[in-house]
Structures are given as structure tokens and as C-alpha cells.
């Protein structure tokens, strides 16, 4: 069993959804990033690492600003490889990279995935790649030993779900809205979408985009196997607050009722 699937199973056995925090790599600085990620890992089951990118179409303003700051500070793909390796030395929990497809093409898929796999990454999340349109990229990730994760949305048809899960080996990342990332005060009813996904795959299903605190985490945990939170953590980090207490609160709220 992979580290990713084992993490979801452990959380399920503990009667809760898995907790998946997102941080932008190298923000607000490489050492500060490592320290923050290490603190969050105490309450996390898996960790999502965002590759800073100049045109992050799926990200809202909070994550966009963190990516811009990291890029201005000189954080590049090679630096993120080193950060993954450094984080791997601190934890045996699953680490996943969230990256748009252009940085993958800039290095070449085989080189890109091999470098991150060697650094200790477990999987890669590709939000802007329709996997059926470039199965060679998906194959390159699998050849490097990385799990693949793709996104589904409330607008996804059953045919689209069937195609996406066919290329997915980690977990199914379900976005709560058709917009961009960002903290929200409540989530829409996602039970019908999650039920349609579960009818077509046995993979774990995690909900992201909009989880901001205990109540939204509770909403997501009622229907899904995992809860992804990013903007709310980065917002606290940007204001000089420690985001760890918020993640601890989300972990407590993620218990299955």
C-alpha cells in the first residue's frame, strides 16, 4: 500500500477525514517554509506543496500573492526540489506537489518527475492537465514512481469523472466550487458529486477550495475522505500568525459524525 493510501486508511480508522494542508514552497522564505510545514505536519496526514508559478489560473488572490512573493525571492523549481528533500528528512508522511503543467514541460516530464521522486515526493497534483489529452505525461509520472492526482468540479459529467479517475492513482481532488481557491464561510452541498465519484472509483475523495475553518472542514468531512486547506493557512501566515492552531482546529472538526 502506498504512503498516500495508508494515510487515508489510518485517518478512516481514527474516525475522521484525512487532513491535507497546502503551503506555497519557499513562502515566506525557505527556512520559514520548512519550519511552518514541520509544525503543520503534526496535525496533517498528507502535505501539499505548491510550486510557485507566475500564471496560477486556478488559484485565488491569497495563494497567488504567496507564489509571487516566493518567485520575487528567487524560489525556482530546483529550489523546490531541495525543499522537498529537506522536508522528507523531517517526516515520513506523504508529500504531494501541486504544479501547473508548464513547469513540467520546461524541465521535461521525465527529468521533472525523476528529480522530485528522488527528493522524496509521493505524488503530483496537476490542476490544468486533462490527463486523457496527454497520457504520456501521466505515464512519465508513474514511471518515476509518483502517484497522480487530478481535479474534478461540480460541473464534471459522469463521462469526465470516469476519464479522470482512469488516470488517477493517488486520490480524487474534488473542488467545492467552479471558481478559484480561497477561504469561504460555507461550502455548497457536495454529497451528490461525491456520490457520483464514489460510484465510479474506490480511490479516496478529498474536498478542497473553500475550506477555511472548523465549520467548512466539518461539512467536507461529512461526505469525503479528506479535507484540503490552503488559503486560510497562508492568510494567517501572511499576517504573521501561526497557522498551526487553525489546522489543529480543522483536524478536530474533521471527525466523521
Beta strands, then each sheet from edge to edge (+ up, - down):
strand 1: 18-24
strand 2: 46-50
strand 3: 94-98
strand 4: 123-125
strand 5: 147-149
strand 6: 151-152
strand 7: 172-175
strand 8: 205-208
strand 9: 226-229
sheet 1: 5+ 4+ 3+ 2+ 1+ 9+ 8+ 7+ 6+
end
